[in-house]
């Protein structure tokens, strides 16, 4: 399952607002249709992923996309998020989908979100704790952002034992959004956050 270089339909107008509006229309089209593989409804994030992977007219849910690509769901989602982060209109629509989920404003026809608090690749964000938890390892990411931060995090979290805790110091202004999103895609848990410091618990193997 390949990520596109760019969608010519979305690049036909040189304004970000117009590209974003076009993308929102495409996501709405995908959201109105069931997954063509399993027949299930898509969540708003899943509809955006269907656009990203070029199947909005015959959308597949994230689980079916991963099965079609013969790729673990978490890896497909992580790869997609790295691509989304580098494109402003896609990142805006991704974040809006998250806001809709949190605010209860998601359309009634959408499924429970793939990135909800539970589930195979769901965003796991623990209730805030009064004090930061103990960490098994620390990583000062400095000003790293987007793809560079994710690539470095991936290796460092892999080195932890199951349910190990990594303290990350990330000063990039987008870290308060990017790190919870990355945890959600990979199934890890964001235990505590007080920018620029974040405590991430690795999922159990």
C-alpha positions in Angstrom: 0.0 0.0 0.0 1.9 3.1 -1.3 1.6 6.6 -0.1 1.1 9.1 -2.9 3.6 11.7 -4.0 0.9 14.3 -4.1 -2.8 14.5 -5.2 -3.0 16.6 -8.3 -6.7 17.3 -7.5 -5.6 18.9 -4.2 -2.8 20.9 -5.8 -4.9 22.4 -8.5 -5.3 25.6 -6.4 -2.3 27.3 -4.8 -4.1 28.4 -1.6 -4.0 26.3 1.5 -7.7 27.1 2.3 -8.8 25.8 -1.1 -6.7 22.7 -0.8 -8.0 22.0 2.7 -11.6 22.6 1.6 -11.1 20.1 -1.3 -9.6 17.6 1.1 -12.5 17.9 3.5 -14.9 17.2 0.7 -13.0 14.1 -0.2 -13.0 12.9 3.4 -16.8 13.5 3.6 -17.3 11.4 0.5 -15.2 8.5 1.9 -17.0 8.8 5.3 -20.4 8.3 3.6 -19.4 4.9 2.3 -18.8 1.6 4.1 -15.5 -0.2 3.9 -15.6 -2.2 0.7 -13.7 -5.1 2.3 -15.5 -5.7 5.6 -18.6 -3.5 5.2 -17.9 -1.6 8.4 -18.3 2.2 8.9 -15.2 4.4 8.9 -14.2 6.8 11.6 -13.2 10.3 10.5 -9.5 9.5 10.7 -10.1 6.3 8.7 -11.8 8.3 6.0 -8.8 10.6 5.7 -6.5 7.5 5.5 -8.7 6.2 2.7 -8.0 9.5 0.8 -4.3 9.3 1.6 -4.1 5.7 0.2 -6.1 6.6 -2.9 -9.2 4.6 -2.2 -11.8 7.2 -1.2 -14.3 6.1 -3.9 -14.0 2.5 -2.6 -12.7 3.1 0.9 -11.2 0.5 3.2 -11.0 0.9 7.0 -7.5 1.0 8.5 -7.6 -2.6 9.5 -8.5 -3.7 5.9 -5.9 -1.4 4.4 -3.2 -3.0 6.6 -4.4 -6.5 5.7 -4.4 -5.6 2.0 -0.8 -4.3 2.3 0.2 -7.3 4.4 1.6 -4.9 7.0 1.0 -4.6 10.7 -1.7 -2.0 11.4 0.5 0.1 13.7 3.3 0.3 11.1 0.9 1.4 8.3 -0.6 4.0 10.6 2.8 5.3 11.7 3.9 5.6 8.1 0.8 7.4 7.2 1.1 9.9 10.0 4.6 10.8 9.0 3.3 11.6 5.5 0.3 13.5 6.9 2.5 15.7 9.1 4.4 17.0 6.1 1.3 18.4 4.4 -0.5 21.2 6.1 -4.0 20.6 4.7 -3.9 16.9 5.6 -2.5 17.7 9.1 -5.3 20.2 9.6 -8.0 17.8 8.7 -6.4 15.0 10.8 -6.4 17.3 13.8 -10.0 18.4 13.2 -11.0 14.8 13.2 -9.4 14.4 16.6 -11.1 17.5 17.9 -14.5 16.1 16.7 -13.9 12.9 18.5 -13.0 14.7 21.7 -15.9 17.1 21.5 -18.5 14.6 20.5 -19.0 16.4 17.2 -18.2 13.4 14.9 -20.9 12.7 12.4 -23.4 10.0 13.5 -22.5 7.8 10.5 -18.9 7.5 11.6 -17.6 4.4 13.4 -15.9 4.4 16.8 -12.5 5.9 16.1 -9.6 3.6 15.4 -7.6 6.0 17.6 -9.9 6.0 20.6 -8.7 5.2 24.1 -8.9 1.4 23.6 -8.3 -0.9 20.7 -5.6 -2.4 18.6 -4.0 0.9 17.6 -6.0 3.2 19.7 -4.6 6.4 21.3 -3.8 5.5 24.9 -3.7 8.6 26.9 -3.8 8.0 30.6 -5.6 10.3 33.1 -3.2 13.0 34.2 -1.2 12.2 37.3 -0.3 14.8 39.9 3.4 14.0 39.7 5.4 12.6 36.8 6.0 8.8 36.9 9.4 7.2 37.3 11.1 6.6 33.9 13.3 3.7 32.8 15.1 5.9 30.2 15.3 9.5 29.1 15.6 11.2 25.7 16.2 14.9 25.1 14.9 15.5 21.6 15.8 19.2 21.7 14.0 20.9 18.8 13.5 17.8 16.7 10.1 17.8 15.1 7.8 15.8 12.8 9.4 12.8 11.1 12.9 13.2 12.7 11.3 13.1 16.2 9.2 10.1 15.4 12.0 8.1 13.8 14.2 8.7 16.9 11.4 7.8 19.3 10.6 4.6 17.5 14.1 3.2 18.1 14.3 4.4 21.7 10.9 2.9 22.6 11.8 -0.3 20.9 14.8 -0.6 23.2 12.6 -0.5 26.3 11.1 -3.6 28.0 7.3 -4.1 27.6 5.5 -1.4 29.6 8.8 0.5 30.2 8.6 4.3 30.5 10.5 6.8 28.4 10.8 10.4 29.5 11.0 12.6 26.4 11.9 16.3 26.4 10.7 17.7 23.1 10.7 21.5 22.6 9.1 21.6 19.2 5.9 23.6 19.4 4.0 20.8 17.7 5.0 18.2 20.3 1.8 18.6 22.4 -0.2 17.4 19.3 2.4 15.1 17.6 3.4 13.0 20.6 -0.2 12.0 21.7 -1.0 11.2 18.0 2.1 9.1 17.7 1.3 7.2 20.9 -2.2 6.6 19.5 -1.0 5.2 16.2 1.5 2.9 17.9 -0.5 1.8 20.8 1.7 3.3 23.5 0.4 5.3 26.5 1.1 8.9 27.2 1.2 8.8 31.0 2.0 12.4 31.8 2.7 15.6 29.8 4.0 19.0 30.9 5.5 20.6 27.8 8.4 20.1 27.0 8.4 16.9 29.0 6.4 13.7 28.2 6.3 10.3 29.8 5.5 7.5 27.4 4.8 3.9 28.5 5.6 1.3 25.9 2.7 -1.1 25.1 2.9 -4.6 26.4 4.2 -7.2 23.9 
